[in-house]
Structure formats: structure tokens, C-alpha cells
Amino acid sequence: MLKKLILTALCASAAFAQTPAIDWNQQKAEILRHYRALVQLDTSNPPGNETRVVEYLKKVLEDEGIPTRTFALDPKRANIVARLKGNGSKRPLLILAHSDVVGVQREKWPVDPFGAVLKDGYIWGRGTRDDKPILAANLMVMLLLKRGNVPLDRDVIFLSEASEEADTTGVGINFMLAQHFDDVNAEFSLTEGGGATLEGNKVTIVNIGTAGQCGHASDRGG
């Protein structure tokens, strides 16, 4: 699933014909390492503490030479933005995921919910479906685009935002749109949603959810 998410974002962001082939077996260990590391960061909401994720992402991205910016209404609930520049022929693509997870009742878990335990062929932990696989996939998109020096016809903007998509606390996406819209302004965005039906070992149905633009008033066209 992570590989499919990464490939989708790579295809959407790059000049596809010039995108270098990826050896997924070679990337597997790193993808798994980042995925497990993100799951191991307890960002149960409330209280959130999403800044833990921001600190991890900031180091990984900046170690690869990708600049980041951190935005926080609450210092413990930060958001992080990174951008890879394209040639400007098209408007940016935003890839985003939220970094919080819902709370846990530890007594109901057969394993540590923040241990990212590999069991029965799966990673077990809170956030392994919502939304840290998307976050890990988006992180790998940025790393692979940068390492491959992939020619981009649009900027690719990475956003890890605090709180859920609805953001009732106002510290995540609503804060970013209200106070830092220019940093995430894009033509398209990719995030969680949709799903797939697995029958045996074969994916038979893929669901894709779409939504229209609901952006900044000054940015809306006719």
C-alpha cells in the first residue's frame, strides 16, 4: 500500500517520462524504518503533541538538503512545510497528511500501541491506517524526488499538519489556511481517502475520492 501511495504522488508531481525507475526492494527498508518511527511517536489527540513528528520530519528532510518551515499556533502542536521547486510551468501540487492519532485504550491492545510491532506480516500500532502511512509515503516522495534530481513541472509542497482534517481546534489545516495560505497554495492536493478491495492476493477494486476547490477567497477563479 505504501508503495502505491508513493508511486501515485511521484507520477502526479514529476515530468513522468523523465522519472527514473525505482528499485522498490532497495527502498523497502527505509520506507519501513520511517513508517515505524512515525507510529512510535505518540501523538494521541488529545493532547496531540504533534511537534514530536515535526522534529523527526525536519531532521530527515533537512539532512537531505530539503528546506523546511515550521508553523505553530500551539508550540506542542506544530505543522511543517517543505517545498521542492519545479520549473513553474504549472501550479504546485500539495501532498499532505495529519500527524495526530485518536486515543487508545491500552488494555484492549495485544501489543504496545506505539511499539510499531511487526506481527503476522503487519505493523501493529495506533496510526498505522490513519494517517501515518500517508505521512510516511509523502516523506518518501520528497526524498526520492530530491535524490533522483527529478525534473518537476510544478513545485511539490509537503505538509504535515496537526489535528484531523476537520481541525476543530484550529491548530492544523485551518490555521495554515487562515494565516499561512501562500505556503500551501496549490492547484491540486493529494491526501488520504478512497480505499481498495483485496480478494485473495489481488486488488480488484480501487476507490478514489475527489473534492472541489474550497480555498482562499482571493485565489478562486471564475
HUNOR-V743326 format. One record per residue. SS is DSSP state (2 for helix, 1 for strand, 0 for the rest). PSI is psi in whole degrees, 0 to 359 (none if undefined). Layout:
[[SS	PSI] [SS	PSI]]
This chain:
[[0	315] [2	320] [2	319] [2	319] [2	316] [2	314] [2	321] [2	313] [2	322] [2	315] [2	323] [2	333] [2	332] [1	162] [0	97] [2	320] [2	339] [2	7] [0	125] [0	150] [0	147] [0	130] [0	98] [2	329] [2	324] [2	327] [2	344] [2	314] [2	319] [2	318] [2	313] [2	321] [2	314] [2	319] [2	311] [2	321] [2	320] [2	320] [2	325] [0	347] [0	113] [0	106] [0	40] [1	133] [1	118] [0	160] [0	347] [0	281] [0	38] [0	346] [2	334] [2	317] [2	318] [2	317] [2	320] [2	310] [2	320] [2	315] [2	314] [2	313] [2	313] [2	332] [2	337] [0	5] [0	19] [0	114] [0	149] [1	160] [1	139] [1	136] [1	131] [0	125] [0	323] [0	122] [0	334] [0	354] [0	62] [0	160] [1	152] [1	140] [1	136] [1	152] [1	132] [1	130] [0	138] [0	190] [0	357] [0	5] [0	340] [0	158] [0	159] [0	161] [1	131] [1	124] [1	123] [1	157] [1	152] [1	152] [0	356] [0	165] [1	161] [1	161] [0	168] [0	152] [0	96] [2	328] [2	344] [2	0] [0	133] [0	348] [0	170] [0	120] [0	346] [0	26] [0	346] [0	48] [1	133] [1	112] [1	130] [0	32] [0	7] [1	157] [1	123] [1	133] [0	158] [0	130] [0	0] [0	344] [0	325] [0	99] [0	23] [2	338] [2	323] [2	318] [2	316] [2	319] [2	316] [2	321] [2	315] [2	327] [2	312] [2	317] [2	317] [2	322] [2	317] [2	312] [2	324] [0	359] [0	46] [0	130] [0	126] [1	137] [0	4] [0	155] [0	146] [1	121] [1	126] [1	130] [1	123] [1	115] [1	145] [0	151] [0	167] [0	175] [0	322] [0	329] [0	57] [0	340] [0	344] [0	16] [0	349] [0	245] [2	324] [2	321] [2	317] [2	317] [2	323] [2	323] [2	345] [0	41] [2	320] [2	335] [2	344] [0	7] [0	123] [0	162] [0	320] [1	158] [1	149] [1	131] [0	194] [0	166] [0	169] [0	206] [1	186] [1	151] [1	124] [1	120] [1	111] [0	237] [0	19] [1	132] [1	119] [1	333] [1	135] [1	123] [1	133] [0	124] [0	138] [0	157] [0	151] [0	173] [0	137] [0	59] [0	202] [0	136] [2	321] [2	348] [2	352] [0	135] [0	183] [0	none]]
